[in-house]
Amino acid sequence: MGRYDDGGTASQLFTSLGTFMRRCLFCVLSVGSIPAHFAFIMDGNRRYAKKKNMEVEAGHRRGFSSLMLVLKYCYELGVKYVTIYAFSIENFKRKPAEVQNLMDLLLEKINGMLKEESIVNQYGVRVYFIGNLKLLSEPVRVAAEKVMTATANNSKVVLLVCLAYTSSDEIVHAVQESCKHKLDKIQALNGYKVSNGVINREKRVKKISSLMVPDVEESLALKAHTACNGVVEAVEGTERINGATAYSVEEYCDKKDEGTGEKQGEHPTIKLVDVEKNMYMAVAPDPNILLRSSGETRLSNFLIWQTSNCLLYSPAALWPEIGLWHVVWAVLNFQCNLPYLEKKKKQL
């Protein structure tokens, strides 16, 4: 019996020693700049399973175990934001059985985030699920929303889980939302109501020269054209009604008041800031490091918009094999290349 006790004591001693050495290493790394945002493409779970003669599901579970360790290392190191590419929209094209197994695993692990002993509660993690969530099965989507609500008040560190995500889908979504917001600004111009990106003419009565005049479709010579930087389809021309001028939407854009936030004579335009604030990833700064395991150097439609000034690191290890030294080496590479990255950022 004593033999087992000694073994347990020795195991605890080695664990404590390992933790101490890791924290000492992180203290040394902290002398340099620590990346605020670390992103991961978790590639190689299936190849790992094949390599080890395991079921594919077992490979994904090993990958999840590696993820928990990597998150622990990042948060201990002082990384504020971690983003993981958990499931691409393209992954829905895999075999139905594998997709279902992944959904079941995701549901299990998402629900596990709310357990007392989970890493979320240990480190005070705020969790965001990023992507086109309506593509997920209802149980997974509901669980994700529950976790986001439960962790909304956490502020120490942030975990962004990209589910049903591709960068092209994110960009299209951002442009669509930007257009909707611009359309809202010119809603109801000359009686034109914007609904789902379509301008519908509606009858409206307005007071002109002390008379109530129906502002109807027939009061204008309707001719379709594009106004306001191609955002609004309206009418051309004006008409005098009882001594007053009825302006077209195009002319109204030139005469709109200062409350729209546009200068006189300018049409509403979609600017870079409009697109960026409507990105799924707008809740976090751009990544400083993107690590993709298994030696692949492709972004695979992941954070294309956000990685223009990001260090890319592609170790040959498959994702379940990723560990402490891969994280450390990525941070060292970041620190060595930081002057160059900052110089290039200023040139953008």
PERAJO-V856783 format. One record per residue. PHI is phi in whole degrees, 0 to 359 (NA if undefined). Layout:
# PERAJO-V856783
((PHI) (PHI))
This chain:
# PERAJO-V856783
((NA) (297) (300) (292) (297) (297) (296) (294) (294) (296) (297) (296) (295) (294) (296) (295) (295) (298) (297) (297) (296) (296) (292) (297) (298) (293) (295) (295) (299) (291) (297) (268) (283) (262) (299) (282) (220) (242) (247) (226) (257) (273) (254) (117) (298) (289) (294) (296) (298) (295) (298) (262) (56) (246) (292) (301) (300) (296) (296) (293) (291) (296) (297) (294) (297) (296) (300) (299) (293) (297) (299) (300) (296) (297) (290) (293) (286) (106) (286) (279) (239) (232) (242) (236) (268) (272) (201) (274) (302) (294) (293) (295) (278) (291) (303) (308) (296) (292) (299) (296) (298) (295) (297) (296) (295) (300) (299) (299) (285) (295) (297) (292) (296) (270) (289) (301) (271) (291) (296) (299) (281) (295) (248) (63) (274) (267) (251) (241) (257) (251) (140) (274) (296) (292) (280) (282) (295) (302) (301) (292) (296) (296) (297) (298) (296) (296) (293) (299) (293) (292) (257) (300) (267) (287) (223) (290) (221) (229) (241) (249) (254) (275) (241) (48) (237) (217) (294) (296) (295) (297) (293) (300) (300) (296) (294) (298) (295) (298) (296) (299) (294) (293) (295) (300) (292) (249) (296) (70) (294) (52) (81) (261) (256) (268) (219) (54) (82) (243) (266) (249) (283) (226) (286) (213) (253) (233) (269) (231) (52) (67) (243) (272) (245) (295) (269) (248) (302) (290) (283) (237) (280) (279) (216) (291) (201) (258) (233) (54) (60) (79) (274) (239) (262) (223) (235) (246) (102) (231) (217) (276) (236) (51) (86) (251) (258) (261) (273) (283) (299) (299) (290) (296) (302) (284) (248) (294) (283) (290) (294) (281) (84) (252) (287) (300) (88) (258) (270) (301) (233) (272) (257) (303) (296) (295) (293) (296) (285) (257) (289) (304) (274) (295) (282) (220) (290) (297) (297) (268) (226) (239) (256) (242) (283) (73) (80) (285) (247) (270) (278) (52) (63) (239) (51) (299) (293) (268) (251) (292) (229) (238) (284) (258) (228) (231) (292) (287) (297) (289) (305) (298) (266) (291) (213) (305) (290) (291) (294) (298) (294) (297) (293) (298) (298) (298) (295) (292) (263) (302) (303) (294) (297) (292) (297) (293) (295) (292) (279) (289))
